[in-house]
Amino acid sequence: MKKLIALVLAMAFVVAACSSTSTEEAVTAYCDDLGNLKSSLVSMTDLDIGSTLDDVNNAKEEVKKAYDKTVESAQGVDDAVLKEMENATSEWQKAVDAIASDATIEDALVTVQAADGAYIVAIDAALSKVTCK
């Protein structure tokens, strides 16, 4: 009986250790991907008057790709944090998608910089809610 109890306890310890490691890995991947998403937004914010609408659209696609990767890595991370990121992404998406195809680069940059700034604040808030190393 003691051997059975010891075996059950050992198995429980192994399961707990594996779960902890996979959660840690998920948080690490999520933090890395949030950092990459933030970098994509900073790059988009760095666009200037010499940029074109194609540059804006290309940067927008890079942000979308970074977000998709962040969502993928968020599995196993707090659902509330993920929901906040989804809401922030939705607001960003609405803003940058509203840029007219005939907009001047000046007008597009005003929208991009405001939307990116709000998105970066949301990412910083998400980063503060998980322990990123």
Secondary structure as UniProt FT lines:
FT   HELIX           2..45
FT   TURN            49..50
FT   HELIX           53..73
FT   TURN            74..76
FT   HELIX           79..97
FT   TURN            101..102
FT   HELIX           105..129
//
